[in-house]
Amino acid sequence: MAADAKHVVVFVQENHTTDNYFPSMRAWGANVATGWPIQPNPPAKDQNHTRAAYAKWLHAQQAGTVTPATHTQFDDTAVLPYYAYLAATGAFLENHCSGFGTNSTPNHLLIVGGQTPTLRNPSRSSAQPVWDMPSILGHAGDHGVSWKAYTGASSYPLAFYTQLAGSPNIVRSDQIVADATSLAQLSMVWHDSPYDEHPVADVSRGQDKIWQAVDAVVRAGLWNDTVFLLTWDDWGGWDDHVPTPDVEHTPDGVQLAYGPRVPLLMFGGRVKAGVESRWTSHVSIGKTALELLGLPALGVPRLDDAVSLTDLVQADPSTPAPPAFGSTITQPPPPSPPPTPAPLPPPPVTSSTPIGPVLLRNGSTLPPPNDQPLT
């Protein structure tokens, strides 16, 4: 294992499940559905994906039923060929899950700092809340590790953090292309619509933004020194066939973590290629970034105790750089015959625990989030 990296880049896109986005990975032995109706691109509407919608879908999934309107998948090799290539040549985390079963903001906050005071998206028609929570970006800066964040116009989701709001290290998304030659040790990237892949966006436009950014890093000569992690914030109301472990619940007794499976691709010159079956969630992204950069624990147990992926980074590079931006992509041939998917691993805990309080940087706490009760 080589538990270090010169650069870590985290990309966060929006609203797709593993089955919805990567049917091609079944040929590589991943536990993904195939044969579902093909999802037109762009999607016709944004599926309901609030916590209430998630609970309804969860209970239907547990009862063995599906919702036809969400039971679709993209033809990824045709619509998302760069993503399909990265999935096939890097590490494909087939059992990665959204941090919580709800919509966007809580899951973005879990990626950035391992916790969230809310289970909903704050209303954009009123003043946005700001909380003095720890974050992996602020933690990096506190320990002398350079960081830069690339966001949309509103600095979402970093404007929710007292320590980060208004930082000159937060710039617009496209700036990462120019910054690739002077890449920070830790970079995090978000996009505004339509480049975030949030329905009803043409998902290929978001893919192309990721492709441009990765290609800029490759052209800067940093492919072998950089570990990339690309994920999608939440399920977006799309179906996925795998029940996820119940590790954390709200006061009304409904599973909160893990949320539904969402894709996580990990890639770079030193990342071990293959389908990886361990259970992970969004807090594993922060845990992995901190370990790769040699940073101490954040002080947020949910993140500090998360499953790490540092063992997927090798001492020597073995994966060639992906195709240059705009070039024709030829998918690598899958194994023949296709491998049988691995059985689901056992749950990471023996029993679910109630969600705990939110820890602030000054040592005080906020109550556990419960602002979207279902009963």
Backbone torsions as a table, in degrees:
resi	resn	phi	psi	omega
1	MET	NA	141.7	174.3
2	ALA	-120.4	89.0	-172.9
3	ALA	-82.9	55.1	175.7
4	ASP	-153.9	161.1	175.4
5	ALA	-157.0	147.4	175.7
6	LYS	-75.1	-31.0	-178.3
7	HIS	-142.8	140.9	171.9
8	VAL	-126.0	128.4	178.4
9	VAL	-121.9	123.5	179.4
10	VAL	-111.4	122.1	174.6
11	PHE	-106.0	134.2	178.1
12	VAL	-124.7	111.4	175.3
13	GLN	-103.8	-166.6	-167.3
14	GLU	-130.7	136.5	150.5
15	ASN	66.5	57.1	172.7
16	HIS	-152.3	144.9	176.1
17	THR	-93.6	170.1	-179.4
18	THR	-64.2	-46.1	177.6
19	ASP	-64.8	-35.1	-177.8
20	ASN	-66.9	-30.3	-168.9
21	TYR	-109.5	-24.7	-168.9
22	PHE	-131.8	53.1	176.8
23	PRO	-62.0	-25.3	-178.7
24	SER	-63.0	-22.6	-175.5
25	MET	-75.2	-8.3	173.9
26	ARG	-62.6	-33.5	178.9
27	ALA	-65.0	-18.6	179.5
28	TRP	-99.2	6.4	177.4
29	GLY	94.2	10.1	178.8
30	ALA	-79.2	149.3	178.6
31	ASN	-83.7	73.7	176.7
32	VAL	-122.6	150.4	179.6
33	ALA	-71.4	152.6	172.4
34	THR	-136.0	159.9	175.5
35	GLY	82.0	6.6	174.5
36	TRP	-73.2	160.2	175.5
37	PRO	-55.8	140.1	-179.2
38	ILE	-72.5	131.9	179.6
39	GLN	-83.1	119.5	175.1
40	PRO	-62.3	148.3	176.8
41	ASN	-118.6	125.9	0.9
42	PRO	-78.1	158.7	176.8
43	PRO	-61.5	150.9	-177.2
44	ALA	-75.6	-25.9	-177.3
45	LYS	-154.4	165.8	174.2
46	ASP	-89.4	119.1	179.2
47	GLN	-67.7	147.3	172.6
48	ASN	-64.2	124.5	-179.3
49	HIS	-139.9	34.7	171.7
50	THR	-69.3	173.8	176.4
51	ARG	-61.9	-37.9	177.9
52	ALA	-63.1	-41.2	177.3
53	ALA	-65.5	-39.3	177.7
54	TYR	-61.4	-45.2	-179.1
55	ALA	-61.9	-40.0	178.4
56	LYS	-63.7	-45.2	178.2
57	TRP	-64.5	-42.3	-179.0
58	LEU	-58.9	-46.6	-178.8
59	HIS	-67.0	-35.7	176.0
60	ALA	-66.7	-41.7	178.4
61	GLN	-61.5	-43.7	-179.6
62	GLN	-65.5	-26.9	178.0
63	ALA	-86.3	-2.7	177.2
64	GLY	83.4	22.8	178.4
65	THR	-113.7	163.7	-180.0
66	VAL	-128.7	161.4	176.6
67	THR	-105.6	108.2	-172.6
68	PRO	-54.3	-35.2	-176.0
69	ALA	-64.7	-25.2	-178.1
70	THR	-107.9	-1.8	-173.0
71	HIS	-89.6	62.7	-176.8
72	THR	-136.6	164.5	177.3
73	GLN	-147.6	148.8	178.4
74	PHE	-76.7	149.4	170.1
75	ASP	-81.4	89.5	-167.6
76	ASP	-66.9	-35.8	-179.8
77	THR	-68.2	-22.4	178.7
78	ALA	-91.0	-43.8	-173.1
79	VAL	-93.4	-32.6	-175.1
80	LEU	-129.1	56.1	-172.5
81	PRO	-63.9	-32.5	179.4
82	TYR	-68.5	-42.8	177.0
83	TYR	-62.0	-43.4	179.6
84	ALA	-60.2	-39.4	178.4
85	TYR	-64.6	-46.4	179.7
86	LEU	-62.1	-39.9	179.9
87	ALA	-63.9	-38.9	-176.9
88	ALA	-77.9	-24.1	-175.3
89	THR	-108.2	-10.6	176.8
90	GLY	-111.9	-156.3	176.3
91	ALA	-92.3	123.5	178.7
92	PHE	-105.7	108.6	-177.1
93	LEU	-85.3	89.5	-170.2
94	GLU	-68.5	-23.1	-179.1
95	ASN	-115.1	38.0	171.4
96	HIS	-83.2	143.7	-174.4
97	CYS	-129.9	151.8	168.3
98	SER	-59.4	149.8	-175.9
99	GLY	-61.1	-46.8	178.7
100	PHE	-127.6	152.1	176.0
101	GLY	-82.7	86.1	179.0
102	THR	-167.6	-160.0	-176.3
103	ASN	-96.7	-154.0	-157.7
104	SER	-65.8	-61.5	-166.5
105	THR	-54.4	-47.8	179.2
106	PRO	-56.3	-38.2	-177.8
107	ASN	-73.7	-34.3	173.1
108	HIS	-62.4	-42.6	-179.1
109	LEU	-65.9	-34.6	176.9
110	LEU	-65.3	-35.9	176.9
111	ILE	-67.5	-42.0	-174.7
112	VAL	-76.5	-34.6	-173.8
113	GLY	-148.9	6.4	172.6
114	GLY	82.4	3.8	-179.9
115	GLN	-158.2	164.2	-179.7
116	THR	-148.8	135.2	175.6
117	PRO	-82.6	-4.2	-175.6
118	THR	-134.3	152.9	175.4
119	LEU	-111.7	16.3	-178.8
120	ARG	-140.4	172.2	172.2
121	ASN	-83.1	120.5	176.7
122	PRO	-57.4	143.5	-179.5
123	SER	-61.6	133.2	178.9
124	ARG	-81.9	-7.0	-179.0
125	SER	-87.4	-2.8	178.9
126	SER	-129.9	173.3	-179.6
127	ALA	-58.9	136.2	-177.4
128	GLN	-79.0	139.8	178.6
129	PRO	-69.7	154.6	174.6
130	VAL	-133.5	130.7	-178.8
131	TRP	-124.3	143.1	-178.9
132	ASP	-91.4	63.7	-180.0
133	MET	-94.2	154.1	171.7
134	PRO	-67.0	154.9	175.9
135	SER	-144.1	157.1	178.8
136	ILE	-68.1	-28.0	177.6
137	LEU	-70.7	-50.6	177.9
138	GLY	-61.0	-38.9	179.4
139	HIS	-63.3	-40.8	177.0
140	ALA	-60.1	-48.8	179.7
141	GLY	-61.2	-37.4	179.4
142	ASP	-64.3	-22.7	-176.8
143	HIS	-114.3	22.8	171.4
144	GLY	76.8	16.9	176.8
145	VAL	-99.9	126.8	-176.3
146	SER	-70.0	143.8	178.1
147	TRP	-143.5	155.4	173.9
148	LYS	-152.1	142.0	-179.1
149	ALA	-121.1	140.7	-176.6
150	TYR	-120.2	114.3	-171.6
151	THR	-132.6	176.8	171.5
152	GLY	-76.3	-169.2	-171.1
153	ALA	-63.1	-30.1	-174.8
154	SER	-92.9	4.2	-175.5
155	SER	61.7	19.9	176.9
156	TYR	-64.8	136.2	0.5
157	PRO	-96.8	9.6	-170.6
158	LEU	-75.3	-17.8	178.0
159	ALA	-68.2	-11.0	176.6
160	PHE	-79.0	-9.0	-175.3
161	TYR	-104.0	123.1	179.6
162	THR	-55.2	-44.2	-175.7
163	GLN	-69.3	-25.6	-173.9
164	LEU	-102.0	-29.0	-173.3
165	ALA	-55.4	127.6	178.4
166	GLY	81.1	5.0	-179.0
167	SER	-65.5	139.7	174.8
168	PRO	-68.0	-11.2	177.0
169	ASN	-79.3	-3.2	177.5
170	ILE	-102.8	117.1	-176.4
171	VAL	-131.0	178.2	-177.6
172	ARG	-74.8	154.9	-169.4
173	SER	-53.9	-47.8	-172.8
174	ASP	-67.4	-13.9	-177.7
175	GLN	-63.7	-20.9	-178.8
176	ILE	-62.5	-27.7	179.3
177	VAL	-64.3	-46.3	178.7
178	ALA	-71.0	-30.3	-176.4
179	ASP	-81.0	-6.4	-172.7
180	ALA	-58.1	-31.7	-179.2
181	THR	-75.4	-12.9	176.5
182	SER	-132.1	47.2	-171.8
183	LEU	-62.4	133.5	174.8
184	ALA	-66.0	163.5	178.2
185	GLN	-67.2	-35.8	177.2
186	LEU	-126.4	121.7	177.5
187	SER	-124.7	141.7	174.1
188	MET	-130.9	140.0	-169.3
189	VAL	-132.9	127.7	172.0
190	TRP	-126.9	159.2	178.3
191	HIS	-129.8	150.1	167.7
192	ASP	-76.1	161.7	171.5
193	SER	-63.4	143.1	8.1
194	PRO	-93.7	12.6	-174.0
195	TYR	-90.3	0.2	179.0
196	ASP	-90.9	-5.0	180.0
197	GLU	72.1	9.6	176.3
198	HIS	-70.4	125.0	177.2
199	PRO	-52.1	135.4	21.1
200	VAL	-106.8	37.7	-177.8
201	ALA	-74.4	149.0	167.8
202	ASP	-68.5	112.2	-170.5
203	VAL	-66.6	-23.2	180.0
204	SER	-66.6	-24.5	179.5
205	ARG	-70.2	-38.0	175.1
206	GLY	-67.9	-43.1	176.2
207	GLN	-54.0	-43.3	-177.0
208	ASP	-65.3	-32.9	176.1
209	LYS	-65.8	-42.3	176.6
210	ILE	-63.5	-44.1	179.5
211	TRP	-57.5	-46.4	179.0
212	GLN	-59.8	-43.8	-177.8
213	ALA	-66.0	-46.8	179.2
214	VAL	-62.9	-41.8	-179.6
215	ASP	-62.6	-36.5	177.8
216	ALA	-63.6	-40.1	177.5
217	VAL	-66.4	-40.5	177.3
218	VAL	-61.3	-46.7	-178.6
219	ARG	-65.9	-23.5	176.3
220	ALA	-79.7	-0.9	177.3
221	GLY	82.9	20.5	-172.5
222	LEU	-110.7	11.0	-178.1
223	TRP	-56.2	-44.1	-176.1
224	ASN	-78.4	-12.5	-178.2
225	ASP	-105.0	1.3	-172.5
226	THR	-121.2	137.7	171.0
227	VAL	-108.9	121.9	179.0
228	PHE	-102.1	138.7	171.4
229	LEU	-127.6	121.7	-177.9
230	LEU	-120.0	121.5	179.5
231	THR	-138.0	176.6	178.8
232	TRP	-124.2	135.9	-165.0
233	ASP	-63.2	-45.9	-177.2
234	ASP	-149.1	179.7	-172.2
235	TRP	-72.6	-23.5	176.4
236	GLY	66.8	13.4	-179.1
237	GLY	86.8	4.4	179.8
238	TRP	-88.8	148.7	-178.0
239	ASP	-73.6	154.9	169.8
240	ASP	-149.4	140.0	-168.4
241	HIS	-87.0	-7.3	-173.7
242	VAL	-98.3	120.0	173.6
243	PRO	-69.1	133.7	-177.7
244	THR	-99.5	154.0	-175.7
245	PRO	-65.3	145.4	175.5
246	ASP	-91.0	101.7	-178.3
247	VAL	-111.1	-15.5	-176.2
248	GLU	-155.8	139.3	-176.6
249	HIS	-137.9	161.3	178.7
250	THR	-88.6	170.7	-178.0
251	PRO	-57.8	-24.1	178.6
252	ASP	-83.0	4.6	173.3
253	GLY	83.9	8.5	-178.6
254	VAL	-92.9	135.8	178.6
255	GLN	-53.4	129.6	177.3
256	LEU	-109.8	-45.5	175.8
257	ALA	-124.5	143.2	-7.9
258	TYR	-73.7	152.4	168.9
259	GLY	-77.8	-172.8	178.6
260	PRO	-62.3	159.1	176.4
261	ARG	-64.4	136.7	171.7
262	VAL	-132.4	155.5	-176.2
263	PRO	-69.3	145.7	166.3
264	LEU	-137.3	119.6	174.8
265	LEU	-109.5	133.2	176.9
266	MET	-122.6	126.5	-172.9
267	PHE	-152.5	167.0	-175.7
268	GLY	145.5	167.9	-174.5
269	GLY	-59.8	-28.2	-176.3
270	ARG	-106.6	7.6	-179.8
271	VAL	-84.7	130.1	-179.5
272	LYS	-69.5	123.5	-178.1
273	ALA	-78.5	149.3	174.4
274	GLY	142.0	168.2	176.0
275	VAL	-82.7	123.9	-178.4
276	GLU	-110.9	127.1	-169.4
277	SER	-102.4	-6.4	-176.5
278	ARG	-61.2	151.4	173.8
279	TRP	-74.2	128.0	172.5
280	THR	-138.6	162.8	172.0
281	SER	-138.4	-177.5	-173.1
282	HIS	-57.2	-28.4	-179.6
283	VAL	-68.7	-19.6	175.7
284	SER	-67.5	-25.3	179.3
285	ILE	-65.3	-49.3	177.7
286	GLY	-63.6	-42.4	178.9
287	LYS	-58.8	-45.1	-178.6
288	THR	-65.4	-42.3	179.3
289	ALA	-61.1	-44.9	-179.7
290	LEU	-61.8	-44.1	-178.4
291	GLU	-67.4	-41.0	-179.4
292	LEU	-63.5	-30.1	-178.5
293	LEU	-96.1	6.7	176.1
294	GLY	70.9	27.4	-177.8
295	LEU	-91.9	150.4	177.2
296	PRO	-72.4	173.8	179.3
297	ALA	-58.3	147.9	-177.9
298	LEU	-75.8	-27.7	-175.2
299	GLY	96.6	10.1	176.0
300	VAL	-114.4	106.6	-172.1
301	PRO	-54.6	-39.1	-178.2
302	ARG	-57.3	-38.1	178.8
303	LEU	-83.8	-45.5	-176.1
304	ASP	-63.3	-30.1	-179.0
305	ASP	-95.5	5.0	-176.9
306	ALA	-70.7	161.3	174.5
307	VAL	-65.9	132.9	178.6
308	SER	-97.9	154.6	178.3
309	LEU	-115.5	14.7	-175.9
310	THR	-64.1	-23.9	-179.6
311	ASP	-69.5	-10.7	177.0
312	LEU	-84.6	-1.6	178.1
313	VAL	-103.0	124.6	-175.0
314	GLN	-100.0	163.5	-179.5
315	ALA	-69.4	-34.8	-174.8
316	ASP	-117.6	142.7	179.2
317	PRO	-70.3	140.0	177.6
318	SER	-137.9	-6.3	-177.1
319	THR	-108.0	120.7	178.4
320	PRO	-66.5	156.7	177.9
321	ALA	-62.8	148.6	-179.9
322	PRO	-72.3	171.8	-179.8
323	PRO	-57.1	146.4	179.1
324	ALA	-65.5	151.5	-178.0
325	PHE	-56.5	131.3	177.9
326	GLY	85.3	-6.1	-179.6
327	SER	-80.8	167.2	176.0
328	THR	-76.1	130.8	-177.9
329	ILE	-99.7	123.6	171.9
330	THR	-104.8	117.3	-177.8
331	GLN	-67.8	139.6	176.7
332	PRO	-65.3	147.2	180.0
333	PRO	-70.8	132.6	178.2
334	PRO	-74.7	166.1	176.9
335	PRO	-61.5	151.4	177.4
336	SER	-133.1	120.9	1.0
337	PRO	-75.1	163.8	179.4
338	PRO	-60.5	135.5	177.2
339	PRO	-63.2	151.0	174.6
340	THR	-76.3	132.8	178.9
341	PRO	-57.4	144.1	177.4
342	ALA	-68.6	147.7	174.5
343	PRO	-64.0	155.6	177.8
344	LEU	-61.2	135.0	177.3
345	PRO	-69.8	160.1	177.8
346	PRO	-64.8	154.8	177.4
347	PRO	-56.9	148.4	-177.8
348	PRO	-73.1	-14.9	178.0
349	VAL	-133.4	160.4	-178.8
350	THR	-86.0	-21.5	179.0
351	SER	-153.9	151.2	179.0
352	SER	-73.9	145.5	178.3
353	THR	-117.7	152.8	176.9
354	PRO	-65.9	145.1	176.8
355	ILE	-63.1	137.7	-176.3
356	GLY	-98.1	-178.0	-179.3
357	PRO	-69.6	164.8	178.0
358	VAL	-93.6	129.9	-177.1
359	LEU	-92.8	131.1	178.5
360	LEU	-101.6	165.4	-174.5
361	ARG	-65.7	-26.4	-179.6
362	ASN	-87.8	6.6	178.7
363	GLY	93.1	-10.4	177.1
364	SER	-82.8	176.2	-176.6
365	THR	-133.7	160.2	168.5
366	LEU	-110.9	154.8	179.2
367	PRO	-61.5	157.5	175.5
368	PRO	-56.9	142.3	-179.5
369	PRO	-65.4	130.6	-180.0
370	ASN	-153.7	40.9	-173.8
371	ASP	-95.6	13.0	174.5
372	GLN	-141.2	58.8	-178.1
373	PRO	-64.6	148.7	-176.7
374	LEU	-102.2	-7.6	178.6
375	THR	-130.5	NA	NA
